[in-house]
Amino acid sequence: MKKITIAIDGFSSCGKSTMAKMLAKEVGYIYVDTGAMYRAVTLFAMRNGMIAPNGEVNRDELKQKMQTLRVEFKLNEQTGRAETYLNGENVENEIRGMEVSSHVSAIAAIDFVRTALVEQQQRMGRDKGIVMDGRDIGTVVFPDAELKVFVTASAEIRAQRRFNELKGKGVEANFDEILNNVQQRDYIDSHREVSPLRKADDAIELDNGELTIAQQLQWLVERFEERVAQ
């Protein structure tokens, strides 16, 4: 069976990562969480005092330090899931917090950050057989991907999902704060100068607001099988 490249893009908190992980496992492909890569860079910037209280990023300092920054994914054999490592440290839980969420769109809008990470992502997908999710996978990273999916849902539904996820992990969460964060990230992601979030012309749109996880996986597998058969 021929291998293809699968690009899943869409708004924040749409469950893209969950969908992409499930699909990769179902079809035996490699999964790469590009959002985690940008979150890791954000955490690095926060830890090194590169983000001011007003949210402004010290771009010059970050640019100098980017070459010292290494993001990797390693399989957790107990959970069967890949986890994010920043310069050898497991930061999977830390990068999912609200503080990182509140700054990640600003970091992801920086041209040299995107250039560095896109190059890494393209190297990862050179041999196909990969599922990658993010904001610009189908438009910039893999414009020739055989299957492109653009995921959307209302801001309220996405905020509720994020709220439930955090509460499930025992993290204190405020729904209104999360909703505001989702709306702000939508605006920044869609209006940034470098690789703005947009649906690729040949992408298939999926509104998963009312779908169960099982229904989403079934839909994705059907689209995958259609593309592989072509």
N, C-alpha and C positions, 0 to 999 in steps of 0.2 A: 504494500500500500504506500502510495507516495506521501511524503511529508509536506505539510504546509505551514505557513506562519499565520498565527491568529492574533489580531490586535483588538483589544477591548478598551475603548475610551468612554468617557462620560464624566458627569458631575461628581463632586465629592460625596462620600457617604451613600453611594448608590449600591454598594455591595459588589463592586467590580472585582475586588480581590477574592472575595468568597466564590463568586462565579468562576473566575479564571482558575483558581486552585482546583475547584471541583472538576471543571472541564479537563484540565491538564491531567488530573489523576484518572479520569474516566477513559481518556484516549491514549494515555501513556506518554504525554508530552512533558517538557520542562516548563515550569512556571517561574516567571520573574515579576516581582512586585516593584515596579518602578517608583510608586509613591513612597515606598519605604526608603528608597535611595535618597529622595529629596528630603524626607523626614530626618534621615541620618545626618545629612549636611546641615539641616536646621539645628539639630541637637548639638552638633559640633560648633556651630556659630554661637549658640546660646552659652555653651560651656566656656567658650573662650572670650566672652564679653564683646562679641561683635554685633550684638543687637541691642540698641539703646532702649530705654524705657518707653519711648514714643514709637517703637517698632522700626526705626530707621536702621538699616544694615550698613556696617562698615565694609563697603565693597572692596576697597583697596587691600585691607588686611585679609579678607576672606580669599581674594584672588591669589595673594601670596601663599596662603596656607592650603589651597586646594590640592596642590601636588603632594601634600603630606597626608591626604585624606583617602582612606581605602574602605570601600563598602563591599561586603561580601554576603553571600547567603549560605548558611550551613544547615544541613538536615538535622532536626531533633529526632533521634531514633525512637524516643518514647512517645512523642505525639505524631510522628510521621510528617511533620510540617517543617518547611524551611524557615529559619529565623535570621534576623538581620544583625550583622556584626559591623561595628565601626572600629577600624584600626585594631581588630582582634578581640574587641569586647562585645558581648551579647547585649544589644540595646533594644531588643524587640519590644519589651514592655514600655520602656521609657519613651520611645518615639511615638507611642499611641496616645499620650496624654494631651490634655487640652492646651497646655502651654506651647507644645510643639505645633499643634494644630493651628493655633492662632498666628503663627509666624511662617508656616511652611509655604503659603502661596507667595509671600514676598520673596522668599529665597528662591523659589522655583521660577520666578519672573526674571531672574538675573541671567544675562546672556551667557557669561562664561561658565556658570554652574550648569546650565542646560547643555551647552556644547560638550563639556566634559562627561556628563552622565549619558548623553545620547550616544557618544562614541563608545562608551562601555556597553550600552544596551545593544547597539548594532553588532558589536563583536560577539555578544552572547547569542544572537540570533542568526549568525552566519550560516549555520547548517540546517536551519528550519527545524520543524518538530518542536515549536516553542509557543507558549501562550504568554502574552505580555499585556499588562493593563496599565493605564495611566491617563494622561490628558492629550498627548500628541503622538500616540503610537501609530495610528493609522494615517496621520497627516505628515509626520516628520520622521519618526524613527523607522517605520516600515511602510512607506507609501505604496509599496507593491505587494503588501500582505494579501494572501488569497481570501482570507475571511476577516472582515472588519465589522465590529459591533459597536454601536454607540448607545450607552445606557443612560436612562433618565428616569426621574421620579420627582414628585413635588418636594419642595424644600421642607415642608412640615413632616412628610413621611420619612425623609432622610434624617432629619433631626431626631425624630422619635427612635429610629433604628440606632443612631449613635448614642442616644441617651440610654437605651436598653442595654447596649453593648457595654458601656461604662459601668452601669449599675450591676450588670452581671459579673463584672470583674471586681466588684466591691469598691469602685471608685466613686467618690461624691460627684454628682453631676446636677447641673441646672438646665432645664429644658430651654428656657428663653435664651440663655447664654449660648447654648449649642445651636439653636436656630439662627441666632444673629451671626454666629461664626460660619455656618453653612452658607448663608446669604452673602456674607462678605467674600467668602472664598469663591463663590460662583462669579461674583462681579470681577474680582481680581483675575481669576483664571480666564475669563472670557474677554477681558479688555487689555491684557498685558501685550506689550509690543512683540515679544519673542514667543513664537509658537503658541498663540492663544488657543484656548479650548474651542474646538468647533467640530462639527460632524463632517467627516470626509464624504465627498460626493458619492462614493460607492459603498458607504457603510450602511448596515441594516440597523434601524433604530429599534430599541427595546425599552418600553416603559414597564419597569418591573414593580411599580408601586403596589399593585394588587396581586402579584404572583408569589407563590410559595417558592422556597429554594428548590424543591424537587421539580416544580414546573419550569423554573428558569434553566435548570440543568437539562431537562428534556428538550427545551427549545434550542439551547446551544448545541446539543449533540445532533439534533436534526439538521441545523445549519451546517455543522461540521461535515456530516455525512454527504450533504448535497455538494459541498465544495470539493471534497476528496474524490467524489464520483465524476467530477467534470473533466 
